[in-house]
Amino acid sequence: MSKAALAGVRVLDLSRILAGPSAAQLLGDLGADVVKVEKPGEGDDTRKWGPPFVDDAKGQATSESTYYLCANRNKRSIEIDIASAQGQALVLRLLEQADVLIENYKVGGLSAYGLSYEQLKDRFPRLIYCSITGFGQTGPYAGRAGYDFLIQGMGGIMSLTGQPEGEPMKVGVGIADIMTGMYASVGILAALRHRDDTGEGQHIDISLLDTQISWLINAGTGYLNTRINPERLGNGHPSIVPYQVFATGDDPIIIAAGNDSQFRKLCQIAGIESLADDPRFATNAARVTNREAIIAAVEQALQQKPRDFWLAQCEKVGVPSGPVNSLQQVFDDPHVKHRGAEVHLPHPLAGSGEVSLIANPLKLSKTPVQYKNAPPLLNQHEQEVLRDWLGATTACAANDNRDQST
């Protein structure tokens, strides 16, 4: 097996829920040795976020939720009570071996335990310390707790999502958390590159709100340059028409005619050729202006035949189109199967002996993603971690080691 891209990098993951764990999981997928520090007896909050839970051999739900599984593979778990002096001492011992620390406590929350960046930076000058919060380390909202749903509302994405006459709508998964995790992992990789070049660690301050605003992308840039709030368009596109979901004779279809040539081809297969030369619709700008009229005409034509007929016709002439898949249809799709979107890893609680997870999408030719282990049970790897990182066999021995070295 090829050497992993981040082989030799050690990550101490003090985060929980989704943003921090997803960042740490990505680093683990790329080969980093990630140790997940969890509260004794409880662990990550998401372990209990269900149903659904992993089923045992009798088909009964275990204590491990599938939500927890989504962001914690390629990690090892150890219980540490950071509120105790012994736990703090053990974390410090582990940090002597760590390259990266990821945490998502409230601003200043770790200072009570002697584990804030300011308290650690001189002792561990090479450490990359990544703090993930709702609102960042500074500013009037810095002390607030951050939750994905609240951030989607405050950050503007809900004002763009939903039907024009309906209520603002959140995205169906914790996208603010996930994107923050993605940006955090990119920041950590950049900081590692800088450290390799200079020997200096640094503090990464990343917030859910900052991140969510960054991926307003074209809608946000449009507002900044016009100062006009965009309206919700349901599944429509603010700048391209026709580019949305349409009803057909049975199931809905997505048509994404991104240019005038594709629009003309759509008109030809739909039997509405004359509309391609109508000055109201001949150009994309004209179609955006006359959105309602052209959408109604296209939908009326598409309702005359079933979805699969239109998918075949669009494929034949090169009009971008696709179905609106359920998750079952997604994972049953032959292309998705070919790309390996589902992976299986052994799990001690699963009745089948393994759990199914969503694969990492990165396809690296020289340093491919590796799937070393399923999301760990609480404290599953205490002895391994103490042995591999500290050369100790027990937590007590690790702390004794620490006492002797100071």
C-alpha positions in Angstrom: 0.0 0.0 0.0 1.2 3.5 -0.8 2.4 5.8 2.0 -0.4 8.1 3.1 0.0 11.8 2.4 -0.1 12.7 6.1 1.7 9.7 7.5 3.6 10.8 10.6 1.3 13.7 11.4 -0.4 13.4 14.8 -3.7 15.1 15.6 -5.2 15.5 19.0 -9.0 15.9 18.4 -10.7 17.6 21.4 -13.8 18.5 19.2 -17.2 17.0 19.1 -20.5 17.1 17.1 -19.7 17.7 13.4 -17.5 20.5 12.3 -14.3 19.6 14.2 -14.8 15.8 13.9 -15.3 16.1 10.2 -12.1 18.1 9.8 -10.2 15.5 11.9 -11.7 12.6 9.9 -10.5 14.2 6.7 -7.0 14.4 8.1 -7.3 10.8 9.3 -8.4 9.7 5.8 -5.2 11.3 4.4 -3.1 9.2 6.8 -2.8 11.3 10.0 -2.8 9.5 13.4 -5.9 11.1 14.9 -6.6 10.6 18.6 -10.1 11.5 19.7 -10.3 12.8 23.3 -13.7 12.1 24.9 -15.4 12.9 28.1 -15.3 9.8 30.4 -18.6 7.8 30.4 -20.3 10.0 27.8 -18.1 10.7 24.8 -19.1 12.7 21.8 -22.6 14.0 22.0 -23.5 12.5 18.7 -23.0 9.0 19.9 -26.6 9.3 21.3 -28.1 11.2 18.4 -30.5 8.7 17.0 -32.2 6.8 15.8 -30.9 5.4 13.6 -28.4 3.4 15.6 -26.1 0.5 14.6 -27.9 -2.8 14.8 -26.4 -5.8 16.7 -26.6 -9.5 15.6 -30.2 -9.7 16.9 -31.3 -6.7 15.0 -31.5 -4.6 18.1 -30.3 -1.0 18.2 -26.9 -0.6 20.0 -25.8 2.6 21.8 -23.8 3.8 18.7 -25.6 6.2 16.4 -25.1 6.4 12.7 -24.8 10.2 13.1 -21.6 9.6 15.1 -20.3 7.2 12.4 -20.5 9.9 9.8 -17.5 11.9 11.0 -15.3 9.8 13.2 -13.6 7.0 11.1 -9.8 6.7 11.0 -9.5 7.8 14.7 -8.6 6.2 18.0 -10.6 7.1 21.1 -9.3 7.7 24.6 -11.3 9.0 27.6 -9.7 12.0 29.4 -11.3 14.2 32.1 -9.8 17.5 31.2 -11.5 19.1 34.2 -9.1 17.1 36.5 -5.5 17.9 37.1 -4.5 14.4 36.1 -6.4 14.7 32.8 -4.8 18.0 32.0 -1.4 16.6 32.7 -2.1 13.7 30.3 -3.3 16.1 27.6 0.0 18.0 28.0 1.9 14.8 27.7 0.1 13.9 24.5 0.6 17.4 23.1 4.4 16.9 23.4 3.9 14.3 20.6 1.2 16.1 18.6 1.4 18.3 15.5 -2.2 19.5 15.5 -4.8 20.2 18.2 -8.5 20.7 17.1 -11.0 22.0 19.5 -14.5 23.5 19.4 -15.1 24.8 22.9 -16.6 28.2 23.5 -14.1 31.1 23.3 -11.9 30.9 26.4 -13.5 27.6 27.5 -10.2 25.7 27.6 -8.3 28.4 29.5 -9.9 27.1 32.7 -8.0 23.9 32.1 -4.7 25.5 31.1 -5.2 24.4 27.5 -5.9 27.6 25.6 -3.7 28.6 22.7 -2.1 31.5 24.7 -1.3 29.1 27.5 0.3 26.5 25.2 2.0 28.4 22.4 5.3 29.0 24.2 5.5 25.5 25.5 4.6 24.0 22.1 5.9 26.5 19.5 5.5 24.0 16.6 1.8 23.1 17.5 -0.9 24.0 15.0 -3.9 24.9 17.2 -7.3 25.0 15.4 -10.2 26.6 17.2 -13.6 26.1 15.7 -16.4 28.2 17.1 -19.8 29.6 16.0 -18.7 33.2 15.7 -14.9 33.4 16.0 -12.4 34.4 18.7 -13.2 38.1 18.4 -16.3 40.4 17.8 -19.5 41.1 19.6 -20.9 37.6 19.2 -17.7 35.7 20.1 -19.1 34.4 23.4 -22.1 32.8 21.9 -22.5 29.1 21.2 -22.9 28.3 17.5 -25.3 25.7 16.0 -25.6 24.8 12.3 -29.3 25.7 12.0 -28.8 29.1 13.6 -25.8 29.8 11.4 -27.7 28.9 8.2 -30.3 31.5 9.3 -27.9 34.2 10.4 -25.5 33.7 7.5 -28.1 34.2 4.8 -28.3 30.8 3.1 -31.9 30.3 4.3 -33.0 33.5 2.8 -32.0 32.0 -0.6 -33.4 28.5 -0.1 -37.1 27.6 -0.4 -40.1 28.4 -2.5 -40.7 32.1 -3.3 -43.9 32.2 -1.3 -42.8 29.6 1.3 -40.8 29.9 4.5 -37.0 30.2 4.5 -35.6 26.7 4.4 -32.4 25.2 5.8 -30.3 22.8 3.8 -31.2 19.1 4.6 -27.8 18.3 6.2 -25.5 20.3 8.6 -23.8 22.0 5.7 -22.5 25.0 7.7 -20.7 22.5 10.0 -19.4 20.4 7.2 -18.0 23.3 5.2 -16.4 24.7 8.3 -14.7 21.3 8.8 -13.5 21.5 5.2 -12.1 25.0 5.6 -10.5 23.9 8.9 -8.7 21.0 7.3 -7.4 23.3 4.5 -6.2 25.8 7.1 -4.4 23.0 9.0 -2.7 21.7 5.9 -1.5 25.3 5.0 -0.3 25.7 8.6 1.6 22.4 8.4 3.3 23.6 5.2 4.3 26.8 6.9 5.6 25.0 9.9 7.6 22.6 7.8 9.2 25.7 6.2 9.7 27.8 9.3 9.4 25.6 12.3 6.5 27.9 13.6 3.1 26.6 14.7 0.1 29.0 14.7 -3.5 29.5 15.8 -6.3 28.9 13.3 -9.4 30.8 14.2 -12.3 29.6 12.1 -16.0 30.1 12.7 -19.2 28.7 11.3 -20.6 32.1 10.5 -17.5 33.3 8.6 -17.5 30.1 6.7 -21.1 30.1 5.8 -20.9 33.7 4.5 -17.9 32.7 2.4 -20.0 30.1 0.4 -22.7 32.6 -0.4 -20.5 32.8 -3.5 -22.4 34.3 -6.5 -25.4 35.4 -4.5 -23.3 37.2 -1.9 -21.1 38.8 -4.6 -24.2 39.9 -6.5 -25.6 41.5 -3.4 -22.3 43.3 -2.6 -22.2 44.8 -6.0 -25.9 45.8 -6.3 -27.0 46.1 -2.6 -30.2 44.3 -3.7 -31.4 41.3 -1.7 -31.9 38.3 -4.0 -35.3 36.7 -3.8 -35.9 33.0 -3.2 -36.5 31.1 -6.4 -37.2 27.6 -5.2 -35.2 25.3 -7.5 -34.6 28.1 -10.1 -31.4 29.8 -10.8 -31.0 33.6 -10.4 -28.9 34.0 -13.5 -29.7 31.1 -15.8 -33.0 30.0 -17.3 -34.1 27.2 -17.8 -32.2 25.8 -14.9 -34.4 24.0 -12.4 -36.7 21.1 -11.6 -39.6 20.5 -14.0 -42.6 18.2 -13.7 -42.9 15.6 -16.4 -45.5 12.9 -17.2 -44.4 11.1 -14.1 -41.3 11.9 -12.0 -39.6 15.3 -11.9 -36.5 16.1 -14.0 -33.7 18.6 -13.6 -32.9 20.6 -16.8 -29.8 22.8 -16.7 -29.6 24.6 -20.0 -26.5 26.7 -19.3 -26.2 28.4 -22.7 -28.3 29.5 -25.7 -27.2 26.4 -27.8 -28.4 24.0 -25.1 -31.7 25.9 -24.9 -32.2 25.7 -28.6 -31.6 21.9 -28.5 -34.1 21.6 -25.6 -36.7 23.4 -27.7 -36.1 21.1 -30.6 -36.6 17.9 -28.6 -39.6 19.3 -26.7 -41.4 20.4 -29.9 -41.3 24.1 -29.2 -38.7 25.1 -31.8 -40.3 28.5 -32.4 -39.5 29.7 -28.9 -35.7 29.4 -29.6 -36.1 32.3 -32.1 -38.6 34.3 -30.1 -36.8 37.5 -29.0 -38.2 37.1 -25.5 -36.3 33.9 -25.1 -33.5 33.8 -27.7 -30.8 34.8 -25.2 -30.2 33.8 -21.6 -30.6 37.4 -20.4 -34.0 37.6 -22.2 -35.0 34.3 -20.6 -34.1 35.5 -17.1 -36.3 38.7 -17.8 -39.2 36.5 -19.0 -38.6 33.7 -16.6 -42.2 32.8 -15.9 -43.4 32.6 -19.5 -40.6 30.3 -20.7 -40.7 28.1 -17.6 -44.4 27.6 -18.1 -43.9 26.7 -21.8 -41.1 24.2 -21.2 -43.0 22.5 -18.3 -46.1 22.2 -20.4 -44.1 20.4 -23.1 -42.3 18.2 -20.7 -45.5 17.0 -19.0 -46.5 15.2 -22.3 -43.9 12.4 -21.8 -42.4 10.5 -18.8 -39.1 11.5 -17.2 -37.0 8.7 -18.6 -38.0 9.7 -22.1 -36.7 13.2 -21.6 -33.5 12.0 -19.9 -32.8 9.9 -23.0 -33.6 12.7 -25.4 -31.5 15.2 -23.5 -28.5 12.8 -23.3 -28.8 12.3 -27.1 -28.5 15.9 -28.0 -26.3 17.1 -25.1 -28.8 19.0 -22.9 -27.6 18.7 -19.2 -30.3 16.9 -17.3 -30.8 14.4 -14.5 -33.2 12.8 -12.0 -34.0 13.9 -8.5 -32.8 10.8 -6.7 -33.7 9.4 -3.3 -30.7 8.2 -1.3 -31.5 4.6 -2.2 -31.3 5.6 -5.9 -28.1 7.5 -5.3 -26.2 4.5 -3.7 -27.8 2.1 -6.3 -26.6 4.2 -9.2 -24.0 2.2 -11.3 -21.8 5.2 -11.7 -21.8 5.9 -8.0 -21.0 2.3 -7.3 -18.2 2.4 -9.8 -16.7 5.5 -8.0 -16.8 3.6 -4.7 -19.0 6.0 -2.8 -19.8 3.4 -0.1 -17.1 1.7 2.0 -17.4 -1.0 4.6 -15.3 -1.2 7.8 -15.3 -3.8 10.6 -17.2 -2.8 13.7 -17.5 -4.8 17.0 -21.1 -3.8 17.7 -22.6 -4.3 14.2 -24.5 -7.5 13.7 -23.2 -7.9 10.2 -19.6 -7.4 11.5 -19.2 -4.1 9.6 -20.7 -0.7 9.1 -21.3 1.2 5.9 -19.8 4.7 5.5 -19.7 7.4 2.8 -16.3 7.3 1.1 -13.9 10.2 0.9 -14.3 11.8 -2.6 -10.6 12.5 -3.0 -8.9 10.3 -5.7 -5.1 10.8 -5.2 -3.0 8.8 -7.6 0.2 8.6 -5.4 -1.2 8.9 -1.9 -4.7 7.4 -1.9 -7.1 7.8 0.9 -6.9 4.8 3.3 -9.7 3.4 5.5 -7.9 2.1 8.5 -10.7 1.7 11.1 -14.3 2.4 11.7 -15.4 5.1 14.1 -14.1 3.9 17.5 -16.0 2.8 20.5 -15.6 5.1 23.5 -12.1 4.7 25.0 -11.5 1.8 22.6 -7.8 2.7 22.1 -6.6 3.9 25.4 -3.8 1.4 25.8 -2.8 1.7 22.1 -2.6 5.5 22.3 -0.6 5.6 25.5 1.8 3.0 24.2 2.2 4.5 20.7 2.4 8.2 21.8 3.9 8.0 25.3 5.5 4.6 25.6 3.3 4.0 28.6 0.9 1.1 29.4 -1.7 2.9 31.6 -3.0 6.4 32.1 -1.4 6.4 35.6 2.0 5.4 34.1 1.6 8.2 31.5 1.1 10.7 34.3 3.9 9.3 36.4 6.1 9.7 33.3 4.9 13.3 33.1 5.7 13.9 36.8 9.3 12.6 36.3 10.0 14.8 33.3 9.1 18.1 35.0 
